[in-house]
Amino acid sequence: MDTADRFRAAVDDRDLAALEDLFTDDIRFYSPVKFTPFEGKPMVMGLFGVLLRTFEDFRYIGDHTGTARTSADDTAAPSAVLLFRARAGGKEIHGVDLLHFDDDGRIKEFTVMVRPRSAVHALGEAVLAGLVEEGLVPDPVRP
């Protein structure tokens, strides 16, 4: 079972410990609602805890493996594209997870793209509320 398969299984099982083993310490997570990436395993693990609680009826519906250039340093790296469907905030979401792997097969970069725009907005609000609740980001309403 390769890393992408183990990742899918961990998400399906909502197994944060299994996810943590798949990430590099300096992982970068590029979100569809935030320009700068979430960086480092502690922050990304906190984010995944929120995501696993936020998404409803999350399921992967397809995949593709190959090589792609990373955002961080524009080098070619083994990668996987995972297509998914889910709901958040009552909105249907169509999305893609792009995973880049290091030489040891661990996930070093993770990019999420979702549509439609109404789903991006609903997802962004729900995830921000979860991150604030977990103390991972400051509350934008309360300085």
C-alpha positions as CSV (number, residue, x, y, z in Angstrom):
1,M,0.0,0.0,0.0
2,D,1.5,3.3,-1.0
3,T,1.3,6.6,0.9
4,A,-1.7,7.9,-1.1
5,D,-3.6,4.7,-0.3
6,R,-2.6,4.9,3.4
7,F,-3.7,8.5,3.4
8,R,-7.1,7.7,1.9
9,A,-7.6,4.9,4.5
10,A,-6.6,7.2,7.4
11,V,-9.1,9.9,6.2
12,D,-11.8,7.2,5.7
13,D,-11.2,5.9,9.3
14,R,-10.8,9.5,10.6
15,D,-7.5,8.3,12.1
16,L,-5.4,11.3,13.1
17,A,-2.5,9.2,14.4
18,A,-2.2,7.4,11.1
19,L,-2.3,10.7,9.3
20,E,0.5,12.2,11.4
21,D,2.8,9.3,10.5
22,L,2.4,10.2,6.8
23,F,3.4,13.9,7.0
24,T,6.9,15.4,7.1
25,D,7.7,17.6,10.0
26,D,7.8,20.7,7.7
27,I,4.7,19.9,5.7
28,R,3.0,22.8,3.9
29,F,-0.8,22.8,3.4
30,Y,-2.2,25.1,0.8
31,S,-5.8,25.9,1.5
32,P,-8.4,27.1,-1.0
33,V,-9.4,30.0,1.3
34,K,-6.0,31.2,2.5
35,F,-3.1,32.5,0.3
36,T,-0.2,31.5,2.6
37,P,0.2,27.9,3.5
38,F,-0.3,26.3,6.9
39,E,3.2,25.1,7.9
40,G,4.6,22.4,10.1
41,K,3.2,19.2,11.4
42,P,1.5,20.6,14.6
43,M,-0.5,23.2,12.7
44,V,-1.4,20.8,9.9
45,M,-2.5,18.1,12.3
46,G,-4.7,20.7,14.1
47,L,-6.2,21.7,10.8
48,F,-6.9,18.0,9.9
49,G,-8.7,17.5,13.2
50,V,-10.9,20.4,12.3
51,L,-11.4,19.3,8.7
52,L,-12.4,15.7,9.8
53,R,-15.1,17.2,12.0
54,T,-16.2,19.8,9.4
55,F,-16.7,17.7,6.3
56,E,-19.9,15.7,6.1
57,D,-20.3,12.6,3.9
58,F,-16.6,12.9,2.7
59,R,-15.6,10.4,0.2
60,Y,-12.8,10.0,-2.3
61,I,-14.1,9.1,-5.8
62,G,-10.9,8.8,-7.9
63,D,-7.2,9.2,-8.0
64,H,-4.1,9.6,-10.2
65,T,-0.4,9.2,-9.4
66,G,2.6,10.6,-11.2
67,T,5.0,13.5,-10.9
68,A,4.3,17.2,-10.5
69,R,6.2,20.3,-9.5
70,T,5.9,21.5,-5.9
71,S,4.8,25.0,-4.9
72,A,7.6,25.5,-2.4
73,D,10.7,25.0,-4.6
74,D,9.4,24.1,-8.1
75,T,11.1,20.7,-8.1
76,A,9.6,17.6,-9.6
77,A,8.3,15.2,-7.0
78,P,6.2,12.1,-6.9
79,S,2.6,13.1,-6.4
80,A,-1.0,11.9,-6.2
81,V,-4.3,13.6,-7.1
82,L,-7.3,12.5,-5.1
83,L,-10.8,13.6,-6.2
84,F,-13.4,13.9,-3.6
85,R,-17.0,14.9,-2.8
86,A,-18.4,16.1,0.5
87,R,-20.7,18.6,2.2
88,A,-19.9,21.4,4.6
89,G,-22.3,24.0,5.9
90,G,-25.1,22.5,3.8
91,K,-23.2,23.0,0.6
92,E,-22.1,20.2,-1.8
93,I,-18.4,20.3,-2.5
94,H,-16.4,18.9,-5.4
95,G,-12.7,18.9,-4.7
96,V,-9.2,17.8,-5.4
97,D,-6.3,17.0,-3.0
98,L,-2.9,17.2,-4.5
99,L,-0.2,15.4,-2.5
100,H,3.5,15.8,-3.1
101,F,5.9,13.2,-1.5
102,D,9.4,13.4,-0.3
103,D,12.1,10.8,-1.0
104,D,10.9,8.7,1.9
105,G,7.3,8.7,0.5
106,R,5.9,11.0,3.2
107,I,3.6,13.9,2.3
108,K,5.6,17.2,2.2
109,E,3.1,19.4,0.4
110,F,-0.7,19.2,0.3
111,T,-2.9,21.5,-1.8
112,V,-6.7,21.5,-1.8
113,M,-8.9,23.0,-4.5
114,V,-12.7,23.0,-4.2
115,R,-15.7,24.3,-6.1
116,P,-18.2,25.9,-6.3
117,R,-17.5,29.3,-4.8
118,S,-20.4,29.0,-2.4
119,A,-18.9,25.8,-1.0
120,V,-15.5,27.5,-0.7
121,H,-17.1,30.2,1.4
122,A,-19.1,27.8,3.6
123,L,-16.1,25.6,4.1
124,G,-13.8,28.6,4.9
125,E,-16.2,29.9,7.6
126,A,-16.6,26.4,9.2
127,V,-12.9,25.7,9.2
128,L,-12.0,29.2,10.6
129,A,-14.5,28.7,13.4
130,G,-13.0,25.3,14.2
131,L,-9.4,26.7,14.1
132,V,-10.4,29.5,16.5
133,E,-12.2,27.1,18.8
134,E,-9.0,24.9,18.9
135,G,-6.9,28.0,19.6
136,L,-4.8,27.5,16.4
137,V,-5.6,30.9,15.0
138,P,-6.7,34.2,16.6
139,D,-10.4,35.1,16.5
140,P,-10.7,37.7,13.7
141,V,-13.7,39.3,15.5
142,R,-11.9,39.7,18.8
143,P,-8.5,41.3,18.5
